Amino acid sequence: MGKVIAEISMSADGIVAGPDTSTEHRLGKDGDLLHGWLFEGTDADAEVGRRLFDGAGAFVVGRSMFDVGVDPWGDDGTFKKPVFVVTNRPHEPVVKGPTTFTFVTDGLESTLRQAKAAAGDDNVMLMGGGTTLRQFLLAGLVDELRLHVVPLLFGAGVRLFDAETGRHVRLERTAVHETPNATHLTFRVRN
């Protein structure tokens, strides 16, 4: 059985999207700086990037990420696997080539059940945005957390961990891969 893996890039001060996210600035203003390692990094960064979708059978994204990403993802939808969109706004499925986006309005657990069923023995990848990843982590629904920490103090924007939760999420570091453009951290979520 596959794992539930949360994966996201962030600045050293915890920003996962710049301020003023919109269709014009889908990662927020200057948010592309958070993903430079993926597109303009070293060979070592490119290798980490190639492994992003390895073992993935289905994906989960939040509605905001879908809204700003669906057009840039192109005719094939980028993911080429089922994608489940966590939302409170119903929508008919969107099919882009091999990618079908299914909108789930009845909570995190239902979204994850559907994604796991679609993934079979493969992994379910939680791709963002930050609010969606945080909700799944705090609900205890994540097996592994992969953070790609960019050496940048962003200052303002969407923080991955910006709310008091009253709860700790215990992590066990299982891998570190350092490049000049990012530190790639993998954690097992222990609780």
Phi, psi and chi 1 to 4 in degrees:
 res  aa     phi    psi   chi1   chi2   chi3   chi4
   1 MET       -  137.6 -175.6  165.9  179.8      -
   2 GLY   -73.6  170.9      -      -      -      -
   3 LYS  -100.8  164.9  -64.0 -173.4  -82.1 -171.6
   4 VAL  -102.7  114.6  177.5      -      -      -
   5 ILE  -117.2  124.8  -59.1  171.0      -      -
   6 ALA   -98.2  130.0      -      -      -      -
   7 GLU  -136.2  129.4 -177.1  136.8   18.5      -
   8 ILE  -160.8  149.4 -161.7  162.2      -      -
   9 SER   -94.1  145.0  -65.6      -      -      -
  10 MET  -152.2  158.3   65.8 -175.1 -123.2      -
  11 SER   -77.6  168.8   63.7      -      -      -
  12 ALA   -63.1  -22.4      -      -      -      -
  13 ASP   -98.3   17.8   57.2  -12.9      -      -
  14 GLY    87.3   12.0      -      -      -      -
  15 ILE   -85.0  129.7  -58.5  -66.5      -      -
  16 VAL  -110.2  -10.3  -64.7      -      -      -
  17 ALA  -155.4  141.5      -      -      -      -
  18 GLY   -68.6  173.8      -      -      -      -
  19 PRO   -69.4  158.3   22.3  -28.5      -      -
  20 ASP    62.1   52.1  -57.3  -38.2      -      -
  21 THR   -61.7  133.3  -57.7      -      -      -
  22 SER  -158.8  177.6   66.4      -      -      -
  23 THR   -66.0  -25.8   52.0      -      -      -
  24 GLU   -76.3  -37.8 -178.3 -178.9  -16.4      -
  25 HIS  -123.3   77.2  -59.3  -74.6      -      -
  26 ARG   -64.9  -21.5   62.2 -173.8 -170.6   93.5
  27 LEU  -107.9   18.1  -61.7  172.1      -      -
  28 GLY    81.1  167.8      -      -      -      -
  29 LYS   -61.1  125.3  -70.2 -175.1 -179.7  167.6
  30 ASP    65.1   14.1  -66.0  -34.0      -      -
  31 GLY   -64.3  -20.9      -      -      -      -
  32 ASP   -63.1  -20.6   55.8  -32.8      -      -
  33 LEU   -61.9  -25.6  -64.7  173.0      -      -
  34 LEU   -74.1  -17.4  -61.0  169.5      -      -
  35 HIS  -117.6   11.6  -62.5  -81.7      -      -
  36 GLY   -57.2  -35.6      -      -      -      -
  37 TRP   -58.2  -33.4   69.2  -90.6      -      -
  38 LEU   -76.1  -35.4 -174.0   56.2      -      -
  39 PHE  -105.8  -24.4  -58.5  108.2      -      -
  40 GLU  -131.6   17.4  -60.0  163.9    7.6      -
  41 GLY   -82.8 -166.6      -      -      -      -
  42 THR   -80.2  176.6   64.9      -      -      -
  43 ASP   -59.7  -36.5  -72.2  -16.9      -      -
  44 ALA   -64.8  -40.1      -      -      -      -
  45 ASP   -64.5  -42.1  -69.7  -52.6      -      -
  46 ALA   -60.8  -37.4      -      -      -      -
  47 GLU   -64.2  -43.4  179.3   59.5   30.7      -
  48 VAL   -61.1  -42.6  171.2      -      -      -
  49 GLY   -60.9  -39.6      -      -      -      -
  50 ARG   -64.6  -27.8  -79.4 -170.4  -70.7  -82.7
  51 ARG   -86.0   -4.3  -67.4 -168.6  -48.2 -108.9
  52 LEU   -54.4  -42.6  -75.7  176.3      -      -
  53 PHE  -100.2    1.3  -70.6    2.6      -      -
  54 ASP   -58.1  131.2  -77.7   -3.4      -      -
  55 GLY    77.0    4.8      -      -      -      -
  56 ALA   -83.4  131.1      -      -      -      -
  57 GLY  -109.5  -19.3      -      -      -      -
  58 ALA  -160.6  160.1      -      -      -      -
  59 PHE  -127.5  154.9  -64.6   87.4      -      -
  60 VAL  -128.0  132.4  173.0      -      -      -
  61 VAL  -134.5  159.1  -59.1      -      -      -
  62 GLY   -82.6  164.8      -      -      -      -
  63 ARG   -64.3  -39.7 -179.9   62.0 -172.2 -104.7
  64 SER   -61.9  -42.4  -64.3      -      -      -
  65 MET   -62.6  -42.1 -177.1  173.4  171.5      -
  66 PHE   -60.8  -49.1  170.2   82.1      -      -
  67 ASP   -57.2  -41.3  -73.4  -14.1      -      -
  68 VAL   -89.3  -14.6  -60.5      -      -      -
  69 GLY  -101.8  -21.8      -      -      -      -
  70 VAL   -59.2  -39.7   68.1      -      -      -
  71 ASP   -70.5  -49.2  -71.8  -23.8      -      -
  72 PRO   -64.2  -22.1  -19.3   27.9      -      -
  73 TRP   -70.0  -13.6  -69.8  -28.3      -      -
  74 GLY    81.8 -173.6      -      -      -      -
  75 ASP   -66.9  -24.9  -68.2  -21.7      -      -
  76 ASP   -96.2   -1.8   70.9   -3.2      -      -
  77 GLY    74.3    3.9      -      -      -      -
  78 THR    67.9  -46.7  -65.0      -      -      -
  79 PHE   -75.0  -34.0  -63.9   96.7      -      -
  80 LYS    59.2   22.9  -60.5  179.0 -178.5  140.4
  81 LYS  -146.6  169.5  -57.4  -88.2 -179.0  166.2
  82 PRO   -62.5  139.2  -18.5   28.5      -      -
  83 VAL  -124.8  130.5  178.1      -      -      -
  84 PHE  -109.7  125.5  -64.2   85.2      -      -
  85 VAL  -103.5  116.3 -178.2      -      -      -
  86 VAL   -76.9  124.3  179.7      -      -      -
  87 THR  -157.5  164.7 -176.3      -      -      -
  88 ASN  -112.2    7.3   58.0   10.1      -      -
  89 ARG  -114.0  110.2  -67.3 -179.9  -77.3  146.0
  90 PRO   -59.2  148.9  -18.4   28.8      -      -
  91 HIS  -158.5  143.8 -164.7  -71.1      -      -
  92 GLU   -67.2  152.3  -70.0  -61.4  -46.5      -
  93 PRO   -56.2  146.6  -25.7   35.2      -      -
  94 VAL  -113.1  124.6  172.5      -      -      -
  95 VAL  -110.2  124.1  177.7      -      -      -
  96 LYS  -128.1   96.9  -66.0 -170.8  116.0 -163.3
  97 GLY    58.4 -126.9      -      -      -      -
  98 PRO   -80.1   -1.1   29.0  -34.6      -      -
  99 THR  -103.4  124.3  -53.9      -      -      -
 100 THR  -113.8  125.3  -61.9      -      -      -
 101 PHE   -97.3  117.0  -63.8   90.9      -      -
 102 THR  -108.5  129.4  -58.5      -      -      -
 103 PHE   -95.4  124.1  -62.8   79.7      -      -
 104 VAL  -114.9  121.4 -176.6      -      -      -
 105 THR  -108.4    1.7   59.0      -      -      -
 106 ASP  -112.2   37.2   56.0  -15.1      -      -
 107 GLY   101.7  171.3      -      -      -      -
 108 LEU   -65.2  -45.7  -57.9  177.8      -      -
 109 GLU   -62.0  -42.7  -70.9   85.9    0.3      -
 110 SER   -63.9  -42.1  176.4      -      -      -
 111 THR   -59.2  -46.2  -56.7      -      -      -
 112 LEU   -67.6  -38.6 -162.3   51.7      -      -
 113 ARG   -58.9  -46.0  -99.2 -167.6  -43.7  -82.2
 114 GLN   -66.6  -41.0  -68.1  177.6   55.1      -
 115 ALA   -65.6  -41.7      -      -      -      -
 116 LYS   -64.0  -40.5  -76.7 -178.5  173.5 -178.1
 117 ALA   -62.4  -40.9      -      -      -      -
 118 ALA   -70.2  -34.7      -      -      -      -
 119 ALA   -76.5  -23.5      -      -      -      -
 120 GLY    63.4 -124.0      -      -      -      -
 121 ASP   -85.5   -2.0  -69.3  -25.3      -      -
 122 ASP   -88.4  174.9  -68.8  -27.3      -      -
 123 ASN   -80.5  152.7  -62.6  -33.9      -      -
 124 VAL  -102.1  124.3  172.8      -      -      -
 125 MET  -104.0  121.9  -56.2  -63.3  -68.5      -
 126 LEU   -92.3  110.5  -55.2  174.7      -      -
 127 MET   -99.3   -8.8  -60.4  -57.9  -69.8      -
 128 GLY   127.9 -174.9      -      -      -      -
 129 GLY   -73.9 -167.5      -      -      -      -
 130 GLY   -57.8  -42.7      -      -      -      -
 131 THR   -62.8  -42.3  -59.2      -      -      -
 132 THR   -64.4  -46.2  -59.2      -      -      -
 133 LEU   -60.8  -44.7  -98.4   65.1      -      -
 134 ARG   -59.4  -43.6 -177.2  172.1   54.4 -109.5
 135 GLN   -61.5  -44.6  -70.6  172.5  -16.5      -
 136 PHE   -65.8  -41.0  -84.6   91.7      -      -
 137 LEU   -61.6  -48.3  -85.0  166.3      -      -
 138 LEU   -68.8  -24.2  -65.2  176.4      -      -
 139 ALA   -81.6   -2.8      -      -      -      -
 140 GLY    74.0   28.7      -      -      -      -
 141 LEU  -105.9   10.2  -60.5  172.8      -      -
 142 VAL  -114.3  134.8  176.3      -      -      -
 143 ASP   -92.5  -34.2  -61.4  -47.3      -      -
 144 GLU  -142.6  139.8 -174.7  172.7  -71.4      -
 145 LEU  -120.2  124.7  173.4   62.8      -      -
 146 ARG  -115.7  116.7  -63.2  176.6 -174.2  168.6
 147 LEU  -111.3  131.9  -62.4  175.0      -      -
 148 HIS  -109.3   98.0  -52.0  -75.6      -      -
 149 VAL   -91.5  117.0 -177.6      -      -      -
 150 VAL   -90.3  135.9  177.0      -      -      -
 151 PRO   -74.9   76.5   26.9  -31.6      -      -
 152 LEU  -153.5  133.7  168.0   70.0      -      -
 153 LEU   -97.8  107.6  -63.6  174.6      -      -
 154 PHE   -79.4  -38.3 -147.8   92.5      -      -
 155 GLY    93.0  -52.5      -      -      -      -
 156 ALA  -140.3  153.6      -      -      -      -
 157 GLY   139.0 -157.3      -      -      -      -
 158 VAL   -89.6  120.1  177.1      -      -      -
 159 ARG   -91.2  141.3  -66.8 -170.9 -174.4  -77.2
 160 LEU   -64.7  -42.2 -177.8   55.8      -      -
 161 PHE  -120.5   81.4  -53.6  109.0      -      -
 162 ASP  -112.7   -0.3   71.0  -15.8      -      -
 163 ALA  -121.4  144.4      -      -      -      -
 164 GLU   -70.1  132.6  -72.3 -172.0   36.8      -
 165 THR  -114.8  -20.0   63.8      -      -      -
 166 GLY    73.1    9.6      -      -      -      -
 167 ARG  -142.1  144.6  145.5  169.9 -138.9  -89.0
 168 HIS   -99.0  145.6  -58.2  -70.2      -      -
 169 VAL  -114.3  112.3  176.8      -      -      -
 170 ARG   -85.3  134.4  -63.8 -168.8 -176.1  -81.6
 171 LEU  -123.4  149.0  -54.6  172.4      -      -
 172 GLU  -122.8  116.4  175.3 -173.8  -21.4      -
 173 ARG   -68.6  127.8 -169.7 -173.2   68.3 -134.5
 174 THR  -114.8  -16.0   58.4      -      -      -
 175 ALA  -160.9  147.0      -      -      -      -
 176 VAL  -137.3  129.9  176.9      -      -      -
 177 HIS  -130.7  114.0 -172.0   83.5      -      -
 178 GLU  -101.6  136.0  -65.0 -178.9   39.5      -
 179 THR  -134.4  168.0   70.8      -      -      -
 180 PRO   -62.6  -22.2  -23.6   33.5      -      -
 181 ASN  -100.3  -14.2  -61.2  -60.3      -      -
 182 ALA  -169.9  155.8      -      -      -      -
 183 THR  -108.7  118.8  -59.0      -      -      -
 184 HIS   -98.1  111.9  -52.2  -79.0      -      -
 185 LEU  -110.9  136.1  -58.8  164.8      -      -
 186 THR  -121.2  130.7  -57.9      -      -      -
 187 PHE  -126.2  141.8  -61.1   95.6      -      -
 188 ARG   -87.7  131.5 -177.8  173.2   63.4   88.5
 189 VAL   -84.2  122.2 -179.5      -      -      -
 190 ARG   -91.5  -15.1  -65.2 -179.0   55.2 -157.5
 191 ASN  -131.8      -   49.2  -29.3      -      -
